Amino acid sequence: MALQLNPALDHAYIDQAYGEDPVILYMIFDAFLSDSIPRWHTLHRALGSGDLKEAASIVHGLKPSFTMTGLTHVRPKVEVLERAIKDEAPGEELMEMYERISVEIDELVPILESESERLKTI
């Protein structure tokens, strides 16, 4: 791929989905950062309050955004969390799962921010 993206992102998926179009890619990254990340934090509040119906709805809606952003390695973890929510796993277990995924997401956010800014100049 000519765009030379950070190796933390799934180059094969991004190339297949978007080709070498930097405009669509930075738009996808920006949408993830401005929409999906705040919704991910809303999921934390739903889990913390025990609102499993809301949590299931949020996590279900978020799943595609991980793939679309090239974070395909995160999506299966989110799917496991979704299943655990639907199976009404204990709240502590759900929060631990959420926190483990959050650590990974927190490491990826600066990569997406950096890549988005760089792609805007191409």
ABEGO torsion letter per residue (X at the ends): XAAGBBAABBAAAAAAAAEABAAAAAAAAAAAAAAAAAAAAAAAAAAAAGBAAAAAAAAAAAAAAAAAAGBAAAAAAAAAAAAAAAAGBBAAAAAAAAAAAAAAAAAAAAAAAAAAAAAAAX
